[in-house]
Amino acid sequence: MSTAQSSALSDALVLAAPGQPLREGLDRVLQAKRGALVVVGDDPAVLGICSGGFLLDAEFSPQRLSELAKMDGAIVLSPDASRIARANVHLMPKATIPTTETGTRHRTAERVARSIDVPVISVSAAMSVITVYRNDQKYRLQPIGWLRDRADQALATLQRFRSRFDQALSALSTLEVEDTVAVGDVVGVLQAAEMVVRIAREVAGYVVELGDDGRLVRLQLAELMDGVAPALRLVVEDYLHDAPADPAQRAKAVDQAVSLLSELSSEELLDVRRVSEVLAYPPGLAEAQVGVEPRGYRLLHRLPRFSEALIDRIVDRFTSLPQIMRASLDDLEEVEGVGEAKARSVKDGLARLAEASILERYQ
C-alpha cells in the first residue's frame, strides 16, 4: 500500500483484510466468477442515492454475500460490515461526479465513494480483481501470496537500513564525545533514519492488507522500529540551527523539521545541502565538512533517571555537549535540581558512554 494512502482508506482495507468475514465473502464471489458492488455504510446519505432493492437487516455471513451477489444490484452493509442492510439496490450517484473508470460497476463505485464518505467495493468477474474505493482514492486488493512476498522483501530491506542507521548513530556518538562532528555526519544519520521510517510505512501497509496473516510481520516491524523515531527527534533537537530556548517552542520547531524531512523526495534526501536546510543551516554551514557541536540532548537521554526538565536545564546552562563534558562537579551542582549525586551521574555516565563509543569504534 502506498504511503500516501489515507487513514480512511486504511480503515476500509482492514475490513477487507484476509481473515475478516467480508474478505471471505468477496473471495467467494470471485471464486464463483461473479461480480459485486458492496457499499459499507447505511446512513441517510447512502440511502438517499439508493433506489429499488429490498430491505434485509440480516446478520452478515460470507455465504449470504456470495448468494446475494447473484443479483445485479448493489449490496449495502452496516458500517462495521456485521449486518446486511439491503440487497439488489440500484445506486444513483450524480453523473456529473468525475470518474476515471470505464466499466459500469466501477464507475458507479468510484462516484459513490467520491460523493459519500463510505467504503465502496467493486468485484470484477471479468478481471478477477477486488477494488476498494474511499473518497478520491482507490486500491486494488492483492493476492495474499503476493503480499507475503512483498512484505518479506520490504522487511529484509528494512533490516539493512536499520543496521545502517545503528552504525551511523553509533559513529555519531563517538564523534560527539571526541568533539569532531561534521554536518555530513549528522546528515548521514538523518538520511538513514528517514529511509527506515519510509520503508516501515510500506511494511505497515502490507500489515494492514494481510490482516490476521500479518501478525508475524507486525511483530518484526515493531522490533525493527524500536527507538528509531525518538533517536531521530533527539538528533534533530541536538543540531537544529538556532533552536528556540523555550521547550515548547523548541519541540514545535523539531516537529516541523522532522515533518520537512519526511516531505523530501528520494533525490532530495540524498543531497547533503537539502537535508542541511531542514536543520535551518545557512548556506555557509550547509557543507558536509563544516564542524558542528551537539547540544547534548541525545546522550543525556541515555543516562538513567534524568527527566526532560532536568536535561533541559543542564543544556540551557552549558549550551553544548563539549561544555557539559568539561564541566566540573561544582558547575553541574549549580544547575537547579542537580545535586551531588546527579552531578556525579552526569560525569560518570558521559565518561562511560565516551569510553564505550571509542572502544566500539576502534575494535
C-alpha positions in Angstrom: 0.0 0.0 0.0 1.3 3.4 -0.9 2.4 5.6 2.0 0.1 8.3 0.6 -3.0 6.2 1.4 -5.3 8.0 3.8 -6.3 6.6 7.2 -9.9 6.4 5.9 -8.8 4.0 3.1 -6.7 2.1 5.5 -9.8 1.5 7.7 -11.6 0.2 4.7 -8.7 -2.2 3.9 -8.8 -3.5 7.5 -12.5 -4.6 6.9 -11.5 -6.4 3.7 -8.3 -7.9 5.0 -7.6 -11.7 5.0 -9.2 -13.4 8.0 -12.2 -11.0 8.0 -15.7 -12.3 7.1 -16.1 -9.6 4.5 -12.9 -10.7 2.7 -14.0 -14.3 2.8 -17.3 -13.3 1.2 -15.6 -11.2 -1.5 -13.3 -14.2 -2.3 -16.3 -16.4 -2.6 -17.8 -14.1 -5.1 -14.6 -14.2 -7.2 -14.4 -18.0 -6.9 -17.9 -18.2 -8.3 -16.8 -16.0 -11.2 -19.4 -13.3 -10.4 -19.2 -9.6 -9.9 -20.5 -7.5 -7.0 -20.9 -3.9 -5.8 -20.8 -3.5 -2.0 -21.3 -0.3 0.0 -20.1 -0.4 3.6 -22.4 2.0 5.3 -26.2 2.5 5.5 -26.5 6.1 6.8 -29.1 8.5 5.3 -26.6 9.8 2.7 -26.2 6.3 1.3 -29.9 5.6 1.4 -30.5 8.9 -0.4 -28.9 7.5 -3.6 -30.5 4.1 -3.3 -33.4 3.0 -5.5 -35.3 -0.3 -5.5 -34.0 -3.5 -4.0 -35.2 -4.9 -0.7 -34.6 -4.5 3.0 -32.8 -7.4 4.7 -31.3 -6.2 8.0 -29.8 -9.7 8.4 -26.6 -10.8 10.1 -23.6 -10.8 7.7 -22.1 -14.1 6.5 -19.7 -14.8 3.6 -22.2 -17.3 2.2 -25.1 -14.7 2.2 -22.9 -12.2 0.5 -22.0 -14.7 -2.2 -25.6 -15.7 -2.8 -26.8 -12.1 -2.9 -24.1 -11.2 -5.5 -26.0 -13.4 -8.0 -28.4 -10.4 -8.4 -27.3 -7.4 -10.4 -27.9 -4.7 -7.8 -25.6 -3.4 -5.1 -25.4 -4.8 -1.6 -25.5 -2.3 1.3 -23.8 -3.3 4.6 -23.7 -1.7 8.1 -20.6 0.5 8.8 -18.8 -2.4 10.6 -19.9 -4.9 7.9 -21.6 -7.0 10.6 -25.1 -6.9 9.0 -26.5 -6.8 5.5 -28.9 -3.9 5.3 -30.2 -4.0 1.7 -29.6 -6.0 -1.5 -30.3 -5.7 -5.2 -30.2 -1.9 -4.8 -29.7 0.5 -7.7 -27.3 3.2 -6.8 -27.8 6.6 -8.4 -24.8 8.9 -7.8 -24.7 12.2 -9.8 -23.5 11.6 -13.3 -21.5 14.9 -13.1 -19.1 13.4 -10.5 -15.8 12.7 -12.3 -14.6 9.2 -12.7 -11.6 7.5 -14.3 -13.2 4.2 -14.7 -14.8 2.7 -17.8 -16.9 -0.3 -16.6 -20.4 0.5 -15.3 -19.9 -1.2 -11.9 -16.5 0.5 -11.3 -17.8 3.9 -12.5 -20.7 3.7 -10.0 -18.4 2.6 -7.2 -16.0 5.5 -7.7 -18.8 8.1 -8.0 -20.4 6.9 -4.8 -17.1 6.9 -2.9 -16.3 10.4 -4.2 -19.7 11.8 -3.2 -20.2 10.0 0.2 -17.5 9.2 2.7 -18.1 5.4 2.8 -16.0 2.5 1.5 -17.3 1.0 -1.8 -16.0 -2.3 -3.0 -16.2 -3.5 -6.6 -15.6 -7.1 -7.6 -14.9 -7.6 -11.2 -15.8 -11.1 -12.6 -14.0 -10.4 -15.9 -10.7 -9.3 -14.4 -10.9 -11.3 -11.2 -10.0 -8.3 -9.0 -11.4 -6.6 -6.0 -11.1 -2.8 -5.8 -11.7 -0.7 -2.7 -12.8 3.0 -3.2 -12.8 5.6 -0.5 -13.2 9.3 -1.2 -10.8 10.1 -4.1 -8.6 7.1 -3.6 -8.9 3.5 -4.8 -6.8 0.4 -4.1 -6.8 -3.0 -5.8 -6.5 -5.8 -3.3 -3.6 -8.1 -3.9 -3.4 -11.9 -3.5 -2.2 -13.0 -0.1 0.9 -14.8 -1.5 2.0 -11.7 -3.4 1.5 -9.6 -0.2 3.6 -12.0 1.8 6.4 -11.9 -0.7 6.5 -8.2 -0.8 6.3 -7.9 2.9 9.3 -10.2 3.3 11.3 -8.3 0.8 10.4 -5.0 2.5 11.4 -6.4 5.9 14.7 -7.5 4.5 15.4 -4.1 3.1 14.2 -2.5 6.4 16.7 -4.7 8.4 19.6 -3.5 6.2 18.7 0.2 6.6 18.1 -0.3 10.3 21.6 -1.7 10.6 23.0 1.2 8.6 21.1 3.6 10.9 22.5 2.0 14.0 26.1 2.2 12.6 25.7 5.8 11.7 24.2 6.7 15.1 27.0 4.8 16.9 29.6 6.6 14.8 27.9 9.9 15.6 28.1 9.2 19.4 31.9 8.6 19.0 32.4 11.8 17.1 30.3 13.7 19.6 32.4 12.6 22.6 35.6 13.4 20.6 34.1 16.8 19.6 34.8 16.1 15.9 31.2 16.1 14.4 30.7 17.5 10.9 27.5 18.4 9.1 27.9 15.3 6.9 27.9 13.0 9.9 24.6 14.4 11.2 23.0 14.3 7.7 24.1 10.6 7.3 22.1 9.7 10.5 19.1 11.7 9.3 19.2 10.1 5.9 19.4 6.6 7.3 16.6 7.3 9.9 14.2 8.7 7.3 14.8 5.8 5.0 14.0 3.4 7.8 10.8 5.3 8.5 9.7 5.3 4.9 10.3 1.6 4.4 8.5 1.0 7.7 5.4 2.8 6.3 5.4 0.5 3.3 5.6 -2.6 5.5 2.8 -1.2 7.7 0.7 -1.0 4.6 1.3 -4.7 3.9 0.4 -5.5 7.5 -3.0 -3.8 7.1 -3.7 -5.7 3.9 -2.5 -9.1 5.4 -4.9 -8.8 8.3 -4.7 -11.9 10.5 -1.9 -13.2 8.3 0.3 -10.2 9.1 0.9 -10.9 12.8 4.5 -12.0 12.5 5.2 -9.1 10.1 3.7 -6.7 12.6 6.0 -8.1 15.4 9.1 -7.8 13.3 8.2 -4.3 12.2 7.7 -3.2 15.8 11.1 -4.7 16.8 13.0 -3.1 13.9 11.4 0.3 14.5 12.1 0.3 18.3 13.8 3.6 19.2 14.2 5.0 15.7 11.7 7.8 16.0 12.9 9.1 19.4 16.5 9.0 18.2 15.6 10.9 15.1 13.9 13.6 17.1 16.8 13.9 19.5 19.4 14.2 16.7 17.3 17.0 15.2 17.0 18.7 18.6 20.8 18.4 19.1 21.7 20.0 15.7 18.7 22.2 14.7 20.3 25.6 14.0 19.2 28.4 16.3 16.6 26.2 18.1 14.4 28.2 20.5 15.3 28.0 24.1 11.7 27.6 25.3 11.0 23.8 25.5 7.5 24.1 23.9 8.7 26.3 21.0 11.7 24.0 20.5 9.5 20.9 20.4 7.4 22.6 17.8 10.5 23.5 15.7 11.7 19.9 16.0 8.3 18.6 14.8 8.4 21.0 11.9 12.0 19.9 10.9 11.0 16.2 11.1 8.0 16.9 9.0 10.1 18.7 6.4 12.5 15.8 6.3 9.6 13.4 5.6 8.4 15.6 2.7 11.8 15.5 0.8 11.8 13.4 -2.4 14.2 10.5 -2.6 16.6 12.6 -4.7 16.5 15.5 -2.2 17.1 13.1 0.7 20.5 12.1 -0.8 21.5 15.8 -1.1 23.6 16.9 1.9 22.7 20.6 1.4 19.0 19.9 1.1 18.9 17.9 4.3 21.0 20.6 6.0 18.3 23.1 5.0 15.9 21.1 7.0 18.1 21.8 10.1 17.9 25.5 9.1 21.6 25.8 8.4 22.5 28.9 6.4 24.3 28.3 3.1 27.7 28.8 4.6 27.2 26.0 7.1 25.4 23.5 4.8 28.6 21.7 3.8 29.5 18.2 4.7 32.9 19.1 6.1 31.7 22.0 8.3 32.1 21.2 12.0 29.1 21.4 14.4 28.6 20.9 18.1 25.7 18.9 19.6 23.7 20.4 22.4 23.8 17.1 24.3 20.1 16.1 24.5 20.6 12.6 23.0 23.4 11.5 25.1 21.9 12.9 28.3 18.7 11.0 27.5 20.8 7.8 27.7 21.5 8.5 31.3 19.2 6.7 33.7 16.5 8.6 35.7 17.0 12.0 34.2 13.8 13.9 33.5 13.2 16.1 30.4 13.0 19.2 32.5 16.4 18.4 34.2 18.1 17.7 30.9 16.7 21.0 29.5 18.2 22.9 32.4 21.6 21.3 32.0 21.7 22.1 28.3 20.4 25.6 28.9 23.2 26.1 31.4 26.1 24.8 29.3 24.7 25.1 25.8 26.7 22.2 24.2 27.8 18.7 24.9 31.5 19.5 25.0 30.8 22.2 27.6 28.8 19.7 29.6 31.6 17.1 29.5 34.2 19.7 30.6 32.0 21.0 33.4 33.2 20.2 37.0 31.0 18.6 39.6 30.6 22.0 41.3 29.5 23.6 38.0 26.9 20.9 37.5 25.6 21.2 41.0 24.8 24.8 40.3 22.0 23.7 37.9 18.6 23.7 39.6 17.7 20.1 40.6 21.2 18.7 40.1 22.6 17.7 43.5 25.9 16.0 44.2 24.5 12.5 43.2 23.1 13.8 39.9 26.2 15.7 39.1 28.3 12.6 39.6 25.9 10.6 37.4 26.3 13.1 34.6 30.1 13.0 34.8 30.4 9.2 35.2 27.6 8.4 32.8 29.0 10.6 30.0 32.5 9.2 30.7 31.2 5.6 30.3 29.4 6.5 27.1 32.6 8.1 25.8 34.7 5.1 26.7 32.2 2.6 25.2 31.8 4.7 22.0 35.6 4.9 21.5 36.2 1.2 22.2 33.4 0.3 19.8 34.9 2.4 17.1 38.4 1.0 17.3 37.6 -2.6 17.9 
